[in-house]
Amino acid sequence: MAGKIPVKAVLIDLSGTLHIEDNALPGAVEALKKLRHSDIAIKFVTNTTKESRRFLYERLIRLGFELKEEEIWSSLCAAQELLKTRNLKPMLMLEKEALEDFQGFTDFKDKEQNAVVIGLAPNMFNYPELNKAFRLLLKGAPLIAIHAGRYYKRADGLALGPGPFVKGLEYAADCRCEIVGKPSPTFFRTALGDLDPSLAVMIGDDVRDDIDGAQSLGMRGFLVQTGKYRPGDESRIMPAPAAVCTGFAEAVDLLLGESQLKQEAAGDH
């Protein structure tokens, strides 16, 4: 164990890893408390686009999780930063609960709009709205996908994510989207700050966006078998996840066990 790289930070997915809608996953609240007692830095990284960071934070507090709002780095925040940087006037294909994170970008008239921003917005995925987006793209507007997840886990089962609708717009308008959330390397780098990715672990239920995205940057990925996980997911990427755990609690135990072993090994020198 002495030769292993120490873990300085952990990035934690939210929906499907810590909770599903208004239900905390078994052992997740207690596991996060246990992790808080270590010296490992914690950041929550989420592609949730149906609600603002504040809505999400308040939901997690109600469920008993200990966290600060500023510890959450969301794909909505990343999208807002991109719009500011490029001075874009977007058509926002988002649910109303998410618009709080886009203050200053919600009142552009149709003729002013010069970009399409799409998240998980079931109420916007209808022919008139999709056709409006299609026509903007034909005029050269960029297609910005907050994320392009294929599906996600709800209390009643798996449900379509924004990915199929993003792909439909790409196909129709013969364009390519820009993804700002996971698995974007920029999204992960922003969450890590100046930390070397090799010193961080990502814990999540999405083998592509969470695990493959993180490992492509040099982190280690711990895949949890909750949320959107489906049997065999661990074999869908190469390299395979660094670890596969039954849930967040087991991932934390593995992480803290490794951390303790590394501290003991360091003390032997």
N, C-alpha and C positions, 0 to 999 in steps of 0.2 A: 504493500500500500504506500510505502514511502515515496515511490516514484510517481504517484498520481498527482495531477494538478489540483490544487485546492479550489473549493467552491467559495466564491466571494459574494455571488448574487444569484437569486432565483427569480425568473419571470413566471408568473402564474396566470393561466387562462381563467376565465370566470365561468361563463355559461357552459354547462356540461362537465366542468371540472370541480367547481365549488358548489354550484347550484343548478337547478333546472326551474326556470321561472320563479315561483314563490316558495320553493322548497330547497333547503340546504341538503346537499348530498350527505349520506351517512358518514359521520366522523370528521367531516371537513372543518367545521367550526373549531373543534378541539385540536385538530392537527395544525391549523393556522396559529392557534395560541401557542402550541408547542414550538412551532417554527420561530415565533416572535422572541423566544427566550434564547435563540442562538445569535451568533454574530453575523449571520448571512443577511445581506440586504435583500429587501423584498420589493418587487414591482408587479403590479397587476396589468396585464396586457390583454385587450379584448377587441374583437371585431364586432361586438354588439352594436347594431345601428338602429334598433327600433326605439331606443330611448337615450336621452342625454346622459352625460357622465353624472350629473347630480341625481337624476332619477335612479340610475344604476347604483350609485353610492348609497342612497337612502334605502333602496331595496335590500342591499347587503347588510346594512346596519340593522334593519328590522329582522333579518334572519339570524342575527347574533354574531356576525363576523366583525373582527376588530381591524379597522383600516382607516386611513385618511383619504379624503377625496383626491388629494394631489398625488397619491400613490397609484392612481389609475391612469394609464396611458391608453387611450382608446383610438380606434381608427377614425372616429368622428373628429377628434381633436387634430389628428394628422391631416385630415381632409381640409379642415378649416385653415390650418397653417398654409397648406398648398394654395388655397384660393387667395389668401392674403398676399402671399409671395408673388403670385402671378397676376394679381389684380383682375380676377375673373368675375363675371356676373352670371351665376349659374341658374339653371333649371334644377331644382332640388327634388329628386325622387326619394323622399324620406317621409317617415311617419311624423305626425305633429309633435310627438313626445321627444323627437330627436332635434327639432329645429332650434331649441334653446342653445345648442352648441354652435349655431350659425347666425348669431346676431349680426346684423349688418348685411346679410346675404339673402334675406328672405323676401324682399319687396321689389325685386327687379321686374319690370314689365316684360311681356313676351318678346317684344321687338328689341329689348336691351340684352337679353340673355345670349351668352356666347360660350357656354359650356354645359355639359350634362353631368350631374353628380348623382350616382345611384347607390342606394344601400338596400337593406331589407325593408321593403315598403309595400306590403300586401295591398293596401288601399290605393296604391298608385299603379299597380301592375294590371292596368286595363287598356283596352285598345286606344282610346283617345289620348291618354297620357304617353303610352309607349310610342304612338305615332308622332306625337309632338316632339318627343326626344329624337326619334328617327330623322325628322325633317331638320332639326338643328344640326345633327351630325352630318347630314348631307351638305350643309353649308360650311362644314369645316370645323365645327365646334368639337373640342376634345371630349372624349368619354372617360370620366373619372369614376372608377369603381371603388367605393369605400372598402369593399372586399368582394370576392367572387366565390364565396363558399357554395358548394353544391347543395348542401342540406344542413340542418341543425336539429337539435333535439328539443321537442316541446313536451309538456306533461302528457299529451295524448299520443306521442310517437314522433317519428322523424317527419320533417316538413321541408319543403323546397326553400333553399336559400336564394340570394340574389344572383348567384352565378348563372343559372339557366337564362335569366332575363338579360344579363350582361352579354352572354354569348349570342343571344338572339339579335340584339342591337348591333353587335360587331358584324354578324353575318349579313344583316339587312343593309347596313350602311357601309360595308366593306372597310371597316376601320379596326383599330386595336385599342383596347382600353388601357388605362394606366391604373394599377392597383396601389392604393396608399396604405392599406392595413396589412395584416399578416397574409402572406409570407414575405412581404416586401423587405429587403435588407435594410432600407432606410428606416422603416418602422421599428425594426429590432434595434438598430444602432441608436436611434433616438432614445429608446427605453433604457438602453445600457449606459448611455452617456459616454464617458471616457474609459469605461471598463473594457478590458480585453475580453472578447466573446468566449475565449477558451476557459475563462474563470466563472462562467455562468451556466446555469441549467434552466431549461424550459420545461414546465409541466403543463400538459394539455391533453385534450381528448381528440383533437383533429390531427391525424397522422401527416397530412399534407401541409396545412397552413401553420400549425404549431410546431410539429416535430421536424419535418423535412426543411421547413423554412429556417428554423433555428439552427439545425445542424449544418445547413449549407453555409451559414455564417461562421461556424466554428464552435457553437455551443453544443452541449449534450442535451438530448431530448428524452424526457421521461413520459411515455405514453400511458394515459390512464384508461382503463376499460370501463368508462362511464360515459354519459352524454351520447354523443354521436358515434362513439366507437362501435365498430362492427367486427365480428370474428374474422381474423386474417388481415386486419389493417396493418399490423406490424410487418407483414411481408410485402406491402405495396410500395415501399420506398427502399432505396439503397443510398447510403448505408442504413441498416435497420436502426430502430430506436436504441439509444444507449441502455434503456431499461423499459420494461413493460410492467405496470403495476395495476392491481385490482381497483385502486382508487387513489384519491389525493392523500389519504392518511398513510397508505403504504408508501407512496412516493416520498412523503416527508420523513418517514422512518428510515427509508433507504438513504435519503439525502443527509439526515443528521447522523446516521450510522457511519457513513463515509466521512463526514466532516470530523467526527470524533476520532475515527481511526487515523485520519491525517494529522490531527493535532497531537495524538499520542506518538505518531511516527516522528513528527518534527521535534518533539520533546526528547527523543532518544539520541538526537545528534548534538 
